[in-house]
């Protein structure tokens, strides 16, 4: 990808970028509190593992599938328009659900909640690759890592605040009020996004008069044929899969190792949240190494190291410290992977590649949960954390060694 600078005054493009990040944070906040509230509603009404499983699958599988198609759309059509349409579509689905719920219909509400989650996941699958591909259109290449870090911190703050907000709203109001809040945040986010100037895209059409499926095959062929893109996608997918025990099974690990104390669980969540936010803020201030692959390798190496330390820890305060340090490097890995692709992939192919990156996350995370979750009942979680930390460490070491041999 050729080096390019945004043709705007420095203050202007920074304000433009902040408006974009804020618009996405607002819509994500509304979406997050709704998804959290839906899960709680289903769990409280049914106390059924089957319904919760169906809801989880509905919220992940459609996003994984549609990401592949959405990447083509993000390369064919204006990305800002796609984001607005996706946000508006999610808001319409949520509004209809709110109207149905407020009308008192209860016999079929559970299937409707699953259907709504699936439709909302489709919208998120369309939105995600377009958002990642827009950022290099509004941020100069030399500042990409910094603003990816800022964006990551903002998303972490929003996702942490969403459960608290959902709980507070449900404590004082009805479920449909949360749905209406999501509609309101979508409208606010769209209005802010309309004021964002997005330019610099080389082409809004495919390179040739290809069919949709031909465009998809071309994106897959490019990802498989470009060594850097292929390695990065596979590395990111492996990282997401291998991070499941240390990121998503720690609640069970704490209960079994340190006791069923709400204080321990709260400290664990706070440590992880603080680490992710501060990691993103530091990356936003620092900007990473000039060689983005070095930043990615460092993030993998340190994440693996502190994840390994968690597996060997039997003292809670040390566990919390290592959780903070491990989480600190999550935005380093995610932001540097995104930045490498933004700088390397041609603009007209970025939508498809970020669609694949999104599919790696929304596919490998539930896959890891499906595999490691049941294993946690027969294998000590610490051993799974250690077993998964070692290959992550190896990925980081390999990245460091490869970078030196390329110099």
Secondary structure, 3 states (H helix, E strand, C coil): CCCCCCCCCHHHHHHHHHHHHHHHHHHHHHHHHHHHHHHHHHHHHHCCHHHHHHHHHHHHHHHHHHHHHHHHHHHHCCHHHHHHHHHHHHHHHHHHHHHHHHCCCCCCHHHHHHHHHHHHHHHHHHHHHHHHHHHHHHCCHHHHHHHHHHHHHHHHHHHHHHHHHHHHHHHHCCHHHHHHHHHHHHHHHHHHHHCCCCCCCCCCCCCCCCCHHHHHHHHHHHHHHCHHHHHHHHHHHHHHHHCHHHHHCHHHHHHHHCCCCHHHHHHHHHHHHHHHHHHHHHHHHHCCCCCHHHHHHHHHHHHHHHHHHHHCCCCHHHHHHHHHHHHHCHHHHHHHHHHHHHHHCCHHHHHHHHHHHHHHHHHHHHHHHHHHHHHCCCCCHHHHHHHHHHHHHHHHHHHHHHHHHHC
